[in-house]
Amino acid sequence: MAVRIRLKKMGRTHRPFYRICAMDQRSPRDGRVIEELGTYDPMCPETDARVSLKGDRVDYWLSVGAQPSDKVGVLIKKYGTNGSHLEARDAALDRLGKRKDYTPAPPEPAKKKEEPKAEEPAAEENAVEEVASEEVTATQEETASE
C-alpha cells in the first residue's frame, strides 16, 4: 500500500480547514485516514500560526516511505521537526494568545461643555437686543421725519 501524507478538507463553505493525514494513495481526498498528523487553518490571521504538526509522527511516516503532497511537503519543511519557521510560529502563537487577554483602555470621561452652552444663549439674546434696538431706531427715524 502506498501511503501519502496529504490534506483532508474539513470546515464549511468559504471557511476551509484542513487536517494533515497519512492516507492510502487510492482513497478519496476526504476519505478514510490511517493517522491524523496535524492541522492547517488558512483563515488564521497570523500566517505562521496556521500549522500545527505532530513532528515525531510525521518523521515516522516519512521514515517508512510515505510521500508528502506538494503543499504538505512545504508545510513540513517550514514547520516540521527541523523547520525553518519554528521561531516565527512560536512568536505568532504568543501574539494570538495575548489577543485574548487584551482589554482596551477605559474611555476618558467627557469634559463638561456647560460653559459654551451658557455663552450661546447670551449671544442669542445680544443678537435679539441688537435687532430690537435697530428696529426702535428705525421707527424713531420714521416718526421724526414725518
C-alpha positions as CSV (number, residue, x, y, z in Angstrom):
1,M,0.0,0.0,0.0
2,A,1.4,3.4,-1.0
3,V,0.9,5.9,1.8
4,R,0.7,9.7,1.1
5,I,0.7,12.5,3.7
6,R,-1.9,14.9,2.4
7,L,-4.6,17.4,3.3
8,K,-8.1,16.3,4.2
9,K,-10.6,19.2,3.7
10,M,-12.9,20.0,6.6
11,G,-14.8,23.1,7.6
12,R,-17.7,24.7,5.7
13,T,-18.3,26.8,2.7
14,H,-15.9,29.8,2.4
15,R,-14.2,28.7,5.7
16,P,-11.8,25.9,4.8
17,F,-9.9,23.9,7.4
18,Y,-7.6,21.0,6.7
19,R,-6.2,18.1,8.6
20,I,-2.8,16.7,7.7
21,C,-3.3,13.0,7.4
22,A,-1.5,9.8,6.4
23,M,-3.8,8.1,3.9
24,D,-3.7,5.4,1.3
25,Q,-2.9,6.9,-2.0
26,R,-6.1,5.4,-3.6
27,S,-8.5,6.7,-1.1
28,P,-10.6,9.9,-1.9
29,R,-9.5,13.3,-0.6
30,D,-11.9,13.3,2.4
31,G,-11.9,9.5,2.8
32,R,-10.6,7.2,5.5
33,V,-7.3,8.0,7.0
34,I,-4.6,5.9,8.6
35,E,-3.5,8.6,11.1
36,E,-4.0,12.3,11.6
37,L,-0.7,14.2,11.9
38,G,-1.8,17.8,12.4
39,T,-3.9,20.7,11.2
40,Y,-3.7,23.6,8.7
41,D,-6.0,26.6,9.1
42,P,-5.6,29.0,6.1
43,M,-8.0,31.5,7.6
44,C,-5.9,32.2,10.7
45,P,-4.8,35.9,10.8
46,E,-1.3,35.0,11.9
47,T,0.4,33.3,8.9
48,D,3.0,31.5,10.9
49,A,0.4,30.1,13.4
50,R,-1.7,28.3,10.7
51,V,0.0,24.9,11.0
52,S,0.3,22.5,13.9
53,L,2.1,19.2,13.3
54,K,2.9,16.1,15.4
55,G,6.6,16.2,14.5
56,D,7.6,12.8,15.7
57,R,4.7,11.1,13.9
58,V,5.5,12.9,10.7
59,D,9.1,11.8,10.9
60,Y,8.0,8.3,11.5
61,W,5.8,8.2,8.4
62,L,8.5,9.8,6.3
63,S,11.0,7.2,7.5
64,V,8.8,4.3,6.4
65,G,8.4,5.7,2.9
66,A,5.2,7.9,3.0
67,Q,5.3,10.6,0.3
68,P,4.0,14.1,1.2
69,S,1.9,16.0,-1.3
70,D,3.3,19.3,-2.7
71,K,1.6,21.6,-0.1
72,V,2.3,19.2,2.8
73,G,5.9,19.0,1.8
74,V,6.2,22.8,2.1
75,L,4.5,22.8,5.4
76,I,6.8,20.0,6.8
77,K,9.8,21.9,5.5
78,K,8.7,25.1,7.3
79,Y,7.1,23.7,10.5
80,G,8.3,20.1,10.8
81,T,10.9,18.9,13.4
82,N,13.8,20.9,12.0
83,G,11.6,23.5,10.2
84,S,12.8,26.9,9.1
85,H,9.9,28.9,10.6
86,L,9.6,27.3,14.1
87,E,10.7,30.5,15.9
88,A,8.3,32.6,13.9
89,R,5.5,30.2,14.6
90,D,6.1,30.4,18.4
91,A,6.1,34.2,18.3
92,A,2.8,34.2,16.3
93,L,1.2,31.8,18.7
94,D,2.3,34.1,21.6
95,R,0.7,37.1,19.8
96,L,-2.5,35.2,19.2
97,G,-2.6,34.2,22.9
98,K,-2.2,37.8,24.0
99,R,-5.1,39.0,21.9
100,K,-7.5,37.0,24.1
101,D,-6.2,38.7,27.2
102,Y,-6.2,42.2,25.7
103,T,-8.6,44.7,27.2
104,P,-8.9,48.2,25.8
105,A,-8.2,51.2,28.0
106,P,-11.3,52.7,29.6
107,P,-12.6,55.7,27.8
108,E,-11.7,59.1,29.2
109,P,-14.5,60.9,31.0
110,A,-16.2,63.6,28.8
111,K,-15.3,67.2,29.6
112,K,-18.0,69.5,30.7
113,K,-19.3,71.7,27.9
114,E,-21.6,73.8,30.0
115,E,-19.6,77.0,29.5
116,P,-20.1,77.2,25.7
117,K,-23.8,76.4,26.2
118,A,-24.1,79.2,28.7
119,E,-22.5,81.6,26.2
120,E,-24.6,80.7,23.3
121,P,-27.9,81.8,24.8
122,A,-26.3,85.1,25.9
123,A,-25.0,85.6,22.3
124,E,-28.5,85.0,21.0
125,E,-30.0,87.4,23.5
126,N,-27.5,90.1,22.4
127,A,-28.4,89.5,18.8
128,V,-32.1,89.8,19.6
129,E,-31.4,93.0,21.6
130,E,-29.4,94.4,18.7
131,V,-32.2,93.7,16.2
132,A,-34.7,95.2,18.5
133,S,-32.6,98.3,19.1
134,E,-32.2,98.7,15.3
135,E,-36.0,98.4,14.8
136,V,-36.6,101.0,17.6
137,T,-34.1,103.5,16.0
138,A,-35.7,102.9,12.6
139,T,-39.1,103.6,13.9
140,Q,-37.9,106.7,15.7
141,E,-36.3,108.0,12.5
142,E,-39.5,107.4,10.6
143,T,-41.6,109.3,13.2
144,A,-39.1,112.1,13.3
145,S,-39.2,112.5,9.5
146,E,-43.0,112.7,9.5
